[in-house]
Amino acid sequence: MGTMRMGAGLLAMAMLMATSGCTEPPPPLNMSGPTADWPHYGQGLNGLRYSPLDQIDTENVDRLEEVWHYHSGDFSLGDENQTRTSLQVTPIVVNDRLIFCTPYDRVIALDPESGEELWQFDPDLQLRQLHGAYPMICRGVAHWQDDETDETEEKKEEKECLERIFTGTQDSELIALDATTGLPCSGFGTAGRIALRDDLGDDVPPWEYYVTSAPLVVDDLVIVGALVADNVRADAPPGVVRAFDARSGELAWAWPPDQPSTPTEGPYRRSTANVWAPMSADPSRGLLFVPTGNAPPDYFGGQRGGLDHYSSSVVAIHTRGERAGEVAWQFQTVHHDLWDYDVGAQPSLIELATPDGKVPAVVVSTKTGHVFVLDRETGEPLHPVEERPVPQDSVPGEWLSPT
């Protein structure tokens, strides 16, 4: 941990060095060491979840002692009126604030040193009874700083929302909050909110489509995917990923850009593979890396009509320029997936050491237990990937991938 700011997923308690139970006094802490924020879900946009903080190590970790803890109170074991909750959040730490969301989508900011509550925002969540086995969850929030304003510091202090927190909810809303006060940003969307379900068609009930993972902010865009309920129907809601202007909330681009087959569907093609898991990005290359789910139905592909082309894959998407929202490359981890092997892990961006030097790479961890290491610019495997024939005994109306 740093001397002033704490990183990683510290929600329930903060810890401090102590001497209780130790026969030897602890060595003095080096207070000149680095401090660091945890500004994104995965610490960086690369999803590595690595912090440079070094004061706690194997020599002193056994001397940690609780300093403070915080209870949000958003908890349920589940009953006939509301679904059980699951605490899966990774807080962010930025500008001396620890900020997280609760399973009921409240956003709370704490002082990371004392645990004192600085502010909280309640979206007044309506959807508390989910379909099937899904729990109520919110995995994280995103932070954005307006770096392009040329106003004086005095005027900046008078203006709201130059620093923002973005959160997605189980009511299918994308909300922008002032990072200082927790109040909605009136200039974003409609009174700080964008209704993500409005453009998905006439027949999308609330429990079938909503946000569970943290939005991702890159290139002054806030990008969001969503959960789509499994195994409900063949004409499921669109699995669209959308990028909105971080200032105004205007739609910048959407992927995939497929046109609907009927006017009642809305602007996006239904039953495309969704992106419910956290995304990562390479700002220098203008690339977004999305881990995709499986096109519906999960265990029968005979009715997909080719819409599982991007299923169970990692897809690199251009974030800016003339090709914004277009696919740069795709790597599919399971062809014509019939086992719900969607990619649920955030892609990790690394520099892979090779005999020819370091190569920018993407590491994709999968439910099959395979880890794929791909060239970040082309999607080509950097370690051998072998296609092997598989049995072809399909049920009537189905077909199986040959490998």
KAMO-V672163 format. One record per backbone hydrogen bond with DSSP energy under -0.5 kcal/mol. NH is the residue of the N-H (numbers start at 1). CO is the residue of the C=O. If there is no record, write none. Layout:
nh;co
NH;CO
NH;CO
This chain:
nh;co
2;5
10;8
11;9
14;68
16;65
18;63
22;19
31;29
33;30
38;93
40;43
43;40
44;42
47;44
49;42
57;55
60;57
61;57
63;60
64;61
65;16
67;14
68;14
70;12
72;70
75;73
79;82
83;128
85;76
86;136
88;86
90;139
91;89
92;99
93;38
94;97
97;94
98;110
99;92
99;97
100;108
102;106
105;102
107;121
108;100
109;119
110;98
111;116
112;110
115;111
118;109
119;109
121;107
123;121
128;126
130;128
134;131
136;84
137;135
139;212
142;166
143;39
144;164
146;162
147;145
156;152
157;153
158;154
158;155
159;155
159;156
162;159
164;144
165;177
166;142
167;175
169;173
172;169
174;194
175;167
175;173
176;192
177;165
178;183
179;163
182;178
185;176
186;184
188;185
189;187
189;248
190;193
191;186
191;189
192;188
193;190
194;174
196;172
196;194
197;172
198;195
200;197
202;264
208;205
209;205
209;206
210;227
211;169
216;223
218;216
218;221
221;218
222;244
223;216
223;221
224;242
226;275
227;210
229;208
236;234
241;255
242;224
243;253
244;222
245;250
246;220
249;245
252;243
253;243
255;241
265;262
266;263
267;199
268;199
269;258
271;236
272;269
273;307
277;291
280;289
281;45
282;287
283;281
285;282
286;282
287;282
288;317
289;280
290;288
290;315
292;290
292;313
293;274
300;297
304;301
307;304
309;306
311;308
312;293
313;310
314;331
315;290
316;329
317;288
317;315
318;326
319;286
324;321
325;318
326;323
328;316
329;316
331;314
333;312
333;331
334;312
337;334
340;298
342;340
343;292
344;342
345;365
348;363
349;46
350;348
350;361
352;350
352;359
354;357
357;354
359;352
361;350
362;374
363;348
364;362
364;372
365;363
366;370
369;366
372;364
372;370
374;362
374;372
375;380
376;360
379;375
382;373
383;373
388;386
388;403
390;402
394;392
398;395
